[in-house]
Amino acid sequence: PAPNLRPILVFIWAKILALDKSCQMDLVKDNGHKYFITVLNSNRMPTEERTMAAFVLTVILDHCRPGQKACLSCNLLTVCLNQLADPDPQLRRWVIFCLSKLWENNQDAKWCAVREGAHERLCGLLSDHVPEVRAAAVYALGTFLGGAEDSEQRTNIEINLGLTLPVVTADGSPLVRRELIAALANLVRAYSNEFRVVAAELFTEEERRRGGGGGGGSRDQTNSSSSGQALSASQQQTGAQSRSSSEDPAKLMITRQESSVYGCLWKVVMGLRLDPYRPLARLASLLVRAVQQEVAPTVQLSGPLGPQQRSSSTPDLQELGSSALSGSGHHHSSSASSSSRSGLKSSLASLVRKTHQSPAPGGQTNASVPDLPSLDVASKRFTPSQRGQSAGQINDEMRASAVAAAALEPDGAGGGAGGQASGDPSAESGPLDLPIEVDSHYYEDSCRYFARPLLATRDEPEDSTAPEALQRAWRQRRNQKVVDEARSIVEKRGTRTGYKVQDQIGALDNGQSEVSHVLYHPFENHLIAADDRSTVSVWNWENGARATSFSNRNRPGSRISSLQLINEHDIALLATAADDGTVRVWRDYSSQEGPPSLATAFRALTDLHRDRSSGLILDWQQEHGYLLASGATESIRIWDLQRELYVQDIPTGSDTCITSLTSAPSMSSRLVIGGCGDGIVRAYDYRQSRYRPAMVFSQHRSWIVNVQIPKSQNMIFSGDIDGAIMTWDPRIATKPVLNFQAFRAAMTSMVVHPFAQLIACGSHQQKIKVFNFQGDELNMIRYHVGFLGQRIGPVSCLAFHPHQVQLAAGATDSIISIYRGN
């Protein structure tokens, strides 16, 4: 066709195939695929048309052997590989889908891909800055697995891919981790006998431990015996190599090495049952249970999921990964060198570091992904979306994983006789029958984009009369009014005179547990409180009513250790951190119409030491879209929530834990302040290449309770558990500008008002003291008796309202007291 008609022709075919894919053979018969390959390979064509051409080609290839053969002969593989570096993420994603459909169940295409090194190119995209591209890369690698039984070269490649994929376990996007489960399921299918042996060996070892611990009785011995038979039958299925390995030491060594590899991969699969995003944890449990029921036929396993639970275990893509948080407009992101931790140790560490690397910091990306929404900090806001060891060696860690995962199972899914399999060991031959829920539907869901109206341009201005636009404009006016009123009131009061924060305006009973954290919403009448376990409560501090209360879904034995509000100037999201290293982001956290929805969840730190008491500490940088996470670990990890990927690790330079984190409020600053358990305050500039603190403030002698930088002054305020409060000039690290003693006893909490030049600190002696920035005590709130009754309990946490002169104090007796300045 004429050049001016080509975009129209591509658009028409994309719309036709989005609604009716039955005409794919017609295109193959008429050699129509050649035209779309030409369009895809032409750099002169607009990116949108090339993307639609890639979509048309995926439909031609989808479950169509003639289409695969025709496109392979037309050099589609090389054309797609040349497009993987295109700056448009939408095109990159659909080119990856083309590759996956080209070699799906097609061994000839897989061999061509091996010769071209296509799988290596895809491994490099596991650290792409767009979550949808990373998910497509995992999907394509998953379809690449299988069919290599007769080739040692292909088998080695597939096993190496299996050892590379676990880097995705550290990905912040549930969408990407969902594709990891599907890819690992394909690997388990392809090497079912090997995984049967590993799973049976693990189960046998576990039964021996139970029997050796006493109290198991004959039941444990019976189960151990039957599981040994299952192991024996599984080993027989691996062929003559395992039978002859006992005679040849070299072959014995190879067999043990292979067992170590499969055991390591099985450990990854088992570990995914602890994914913080519960739908993914259920999918991983389904996969593990399917294998366990074959290798341990006479043992009671976790019961199978019922119909309701089975349907809920397959998450909608709208709930996953980058679908969790989104925005419109252009992307604004910065990237930094990173190395993802896969959970594999020793021999795999170098492979993981080599595989998962991202660009250096400072890069800007303005690409957008319109079809599946992703994290976006356009206009600096987030909005909800509409668019090598054996099984016996790793048994200890797996056993802990199994116990914790069992606790996460939905009601009725654990224990009971429902999970008892009745087959015999001989039934283990042949491919594993895995549940269809673990299969990927990412490609099918992505195709829905082309069924939508596509003529609207990406740069079309927003309709100012739309309800969403009107609500956003109203919120902006309200927010500005709140800020102006608060600042005018603060400016009328002299900084030295200050406020006496002592008028109690509310007392809220948070239940039976200690209040561990309180947090004000800056513009709504919300006071968020967390107990010392897993419950989050949202209060209306004006009328004293509880708006809602919900569980954070922590693992058993863990607790909430930090709270942060994201996008607080628009539709706020609540980020909660638990001391097991996980972060959960909640949408509609204050809604009274129903429970809040989990927008996303990921493991922010994988090496957090829970035996220390600081837990996981968060700090949110709204201006840059960064979430900083640290605690009892050796680094401060910076997560870019637009990319749902961590971009940098800053070594803390301390042998103790980080107890508090804060950032400079200036948009141009990259200064991060961390208080440590050794009493030292350290400042880090994450633009610097050297791995050491930029400044060290070392006058404190004990655990740092809190560090803050108020917006009214460019000063660092710190307080320690011994009651000492110090003020630091960032330019002078040798000595504090101000040093005074707030308490002679232990100080449990210290906060600084962002604007009002007030410092509040509390102790377990049922006292709260308020100081100005000159160290003068303005007032003290203490427990007293009389007709007013108890006014304050042992203080566990404090929080100032970001704009109003208002203080919330949480106590160990579950009472939250609210005080206003006068």
Sequence and secondary structure as in RCSB ss.txt:
>XXXX:A:sequence
PAPNLRPILVFIWAKILALDKSCQMDLVKDNGHKYFITVLNSNRMPTEERTMAAFVLTVILDHCRPGQKACLSCN
LLTVCLNQLADPDPQLRRWVIFCLSKLWENNQDAKWCAVREGAHERLCGLLSDHVPEVRAAAVYALGTFLGGAED
SEQRTNIEINLGLTLPVVTADGSPLVRRELIAALANLVRAYSNEFRVVAAELFTEEERRRGGGGGGGSRDQTNSS
SSGQALSASQQQTGAQSRSSSEDPAKLMITRQESSVYGCLWKVVMGLRLDPYRPLARLASLLVRAVQQEVAPTVQ
LSGPLGPQQRSSSTPDLQELGSSALSGSGHHHSSSASSSSRSGLKSSLASLVRKTHQSPAPGGQTNASVPDLPSL
DVASKRFTPSQRGQSAGQINDEMRASAVAAAALEPDGAGGGAGGQASGDPSAESGPLDLPIEVDSHYYEDSCRYF
ARPLLATRDEPEDSTAPEALQRAWRQRRNQKVVDEARSIVEKRGTRTGYKVQDQIGALDNGQSEVSHVLYHPFEN
HLIAADDRSTVSVWNWENGARATSFSNRNRPGSRISSLQLINEHDIALLATAADDGTVRVWRDYSSQEGPPSLAT
AFRALTDLHRDRSSGLILDWQQEHGYLLASGATESIRIWDLQRELYVQDIPTGSDTCITSLTSAPSMSSRLVIGG
CGDGIVRAYDYRQSRYRPAMVFSQHRSWIVNVQIPKSQNMIFSGDIDGAIMTWDPRIATKPVLNFQAFRAAMTSM
VVHPFAQLIACGSHQQKIKVFNFQGDELNMIRYHVGFLGQRIGPVSCLAFHPHQVQLAAGATDSIISIYRGN
>XXXX:A:secstr
  GGGHHHHHHHHHHHHHH GGGHHHHHHTTHHHHHHHHHH TTS HHHHHHHHHHHHHHHTT HHHHHHHHHTT
HHHHHHHHTT S HHHHHHHHHHHHHHHTT HHHHHHHHHHTHHHHHHHGGG SSHHHHHHHHHHHHHH S  TT
 HHHHHHHHHHHHHGGGGGG S HHHHHHHHHHHHHHHHHTHHHHHHHHHHHHHHHHHHHHHTSS HHHHHHHHH
HHHHHHHHHHHHT HHHHHTTT HHHHHHHHHHHHHHHHHHHHHHHGGG SSHHHHHHHHHHHHHHHHHH TTS 
 S    HHHHHHTS  GGGSGGGSSB  S             S  GGGHHHHHHH     TT        SS   
  GGG  B       TTTTHHHHHHHHHHHHHHS TTSSSSGGG     GGGG SS    GGGS  HHHHHHGGG
GS   S TT    TTSHHHHHHHHHHHHHHHHHHHHHHHHHHS TTT   EEEEEEEEE  SS EEEEEE SSSS
EEEEEESSSEEEEEETTTTEEEEEEE    TT  EEEEEEESTTSS EEEEEETTSEEEEEESTT SSS  EEEE
EEES SS  TTSSS EEEEEETTTTEEEEEESSSEEEEEETTTTEEEEEEE   SS EEEEEE SSTT  EEEEE
ETTS EEEEETT SSSS SEEE    S EEEEE  TTSS EEEEETTSEEEEEBTTB SS SEEEES SS EEEE
EE SSS EEEEEETTTEEEEEETTS EEEEEE   STT     SEEEEEE SSSSEEEEEETTSEEEEEEE 
